[in-house]
Amino acid sequence: MEYLSRGDEFTHLEAKGRKTDGEARGPFRQLVSALQHCHQRGMVHGDLKLGNLLLDANNDAKISDFGLSNQWHPQKKLDTFCGSPAFTAPELFLGRPYTGPEQDVWSLGSILYTMVTGSLPFGDKISGSLAACA
């Protein structure tokens, strides 16, 4: 098993507070690429959050915890509520069926916002407020 020496993105952001646009670009680009790979193969992660993004010594990002992942098909809707509240798409809270990738894409936006601002999109500063999101 690969050793990811820098820990997770949550721990990194909690210690530093935020990333510059340049610091966020590489890991976020890798995250988008990995997620595209999953979606093209009919799989959604379902629980993307800072605590599930692991960093190696080169600051390369790896997605972890596929425990809430699900298979999807463009003509079939999902209705499983999953994910962490701060990173979950609104349609899940409303109990609406969803295709799948939209949930992960919403989470991507929340992750990027949090990385570059140090705050949750609809919440407080990262320090202390993300403990439930890790």
C-alpha positions as CSV (number, residue, x, y, z in Angstrom):
1,M,0.0,0.0,0.0
2,E,1.3,3.5,-0.9
3,Y,2.3,5.7,2.0
4,L,0.7,9.2,1.7
5,S,3.0,11.2,4.0
6,R,1.3,14.5,3.9
7,G,-2.0,13.2,5.3
8,D,-5.4,14.5,4.1
9,E,-6.4,17.8,2.7
10,F,-8.5,18.6,5.8
11,T,-5.5,18.4,8.1
12,H,-3.4,20.4,5.8
13,L,-6.0,23.2,5.5
14,E,-6.7,23.2,9.2
15,A,-3.0,23.8,9.9
16,K,-2.4,26.4,7.1
17,G,-5.9,28.0,6.8
18,R,-6.0,28.1,3.0
19,K,-4.1,27.5,-0.2
20,T,-3.1,30.0,-2.9
21,D,-4.7,29.5,-6.3
22,G,-1.3,28.1,-7.5
23,E,-1.1,25.6,-4.6
24,A,-4.6,24.4,-5.1
25,R,-4.3,24.1,-8.9
26,G,-2.3,20.8,-9.0
27,P,-4.2,18.7,-6.5
28,F,-7.5,20.0,-7.7
29,R,-6.7,19.2,-11.3
30,Q,-5.7,15.7,-10.3
31,L,-8.9,15.3,-8.4
32,V,-11.0,16.4,-11.4
33,S,-9.0,13.9,-13.6
34,A,-9.5,11.0,-11.2
35,L,-13.2,11.8,-10.8
36,Q,-13.6,11.9,-14.6
37,H,-12.0,8.5,-14.8
38,C,-14.5,7.2,-12.3
39,H,-17.5,8.8,-14.0
40,Q,-16.5,7.5,-17.5
41,R,-16.6,4.0,-16.0
42,G,-20.1,4.4,-14.5
43,M,-19.0,5.1,-10.9
44,V,-19.7,8.0,-8.6
45,H,-17.8,8.5,-5.3
46,G,-20.7,9.9,-3.3
47,D,-18.6,11.2,-0.4
48,L,-16.0,13.6,-1.7
49,K,-14.7,15.8,1.1
50,L,-11.4,17.2,2.3
51,G,-10.8,14.2,4.6
52,N,-11.0,11.8,1.7
53,L,-8.3,13.6,-0.3
54,L,-4.9,12.3,0.6
55,L,-1.6,13.9,-0.3
56,D,1.7,12.2,-1.0
57,A,5.2,13.7,-0.5
58,N,5.0,15.4,-3.9
59,N,1.6,16.9,-3.0
60,D,-0.1,14.6,-5.5
61,A,-3.8,14.0,-4.5
62,K,-5.4,10.6,-4.2
63,I,-9.1,9.9,-3.6
64,S,-9.8,7.6,-0.7
65,D,-12.9,6.0,1.0
66,F,-15.1,4.6,-1.7
67,G,-17.5,3.2,0.9
68,L,-20.4,5.3,-0.3
69,S,-19.6,4.9,-4.0
70,N,-22.3,3.8,-6.4
71,Q,-22.7,2.7,-10.0
72,W,-24.7,5.0,-12.2
73,H,-26.2,5.0,-15.7
74,P,-27.4,8.2,-17.5
75,Q,-31.0,6.8,-17.9
76,K,-31.3,5.7,-14.3
77,K,-31.6,8.0,-11.3
78,L,-30.1,7.4,-7.9
79,D,-31.9,8.2,-4.6
80,T,-29.4,7.2,-1.9
81,F,-28.6,10.0,0.5
82,C,-24.9,10.0,1.1
83,G,-22.0,12.4,1.7
84,S,-21.0,14.9,4.3
85,P,-23.4,17.8,4.7
86,A,-21.0,20.6,3.9
87,F,-20.1,19.0,0.5
88,T,-23.5,17.5,-0.4
89,A,-25.6,18.7,-3.3
90,P,-28.9,20.4,-2.5
91,E,-31.0,17.8,-4.4
92,L,-30.0,15.2,-1.9
93,F,-31.3,17.2,1.0
94,L,-34.5,17.7,-0.9
95,G,-34.9,14.0,-1.5
96,R,-34.8,14.4,-5.3
97,P,-33.5,11.6,-7.5
98,Y,-30.2,12.5,-9.2
99,T,-28.0,11.0,-12.0
100,G,-24.9,10.7,-9.9
101,P,-22.0,12.7,-11.3
102,E,-23.8,16.0,-10.4
103,Q,-23.4,15.1,-6.7
104,D,-19.6,14.7,-7.1
105,V,-19.3,17.9,-9.2
106,W,-21.1,19.9,-6.5
107,S,-18.6,18.5,-4.0
108,L,-15.8,19.5,-6.3
109,G,-17.0,23.1,-6.2
110,S,-17.3,23.0,-2.4
111,I,-13.8,21.5,-2.1
112,L,-12.2,24.1,-4.3
113,Y,-13.9,27.0,-2.6
114,T,-12.8,25.7,0.8
115,M,-9.2,25.1,-0.4
116,V,-8.7,28.7,-1.6
117,T,-10.7,30.6,1.0
118,G,-10.2,28.6,4.1
119,S,-14.0,28.7,4.7
120,L,-16.9,26.4,3.9
121,P,-19.1,27.8,1.1
122,F,-22.0,28.3,3.5
123,G,-20.3,28.2,6.8
124,D,-17.5,29.4,9.1
125,K,-13.7,29.5,8.9
126,I,-12.0,26.1,8.5
127,S,-10.4,26.1,12.0
128,G,-12.7,24.0,14.2
129,S,-15.7,24.2,11.9
130,L,-14.8,21.3,9.7
131,A,-14.3,18.6,12.3
132,A,-17.6,17.0,11.3
133,C,-16.6,17.2,7.7
134,A,-13.3,15.3,8.0
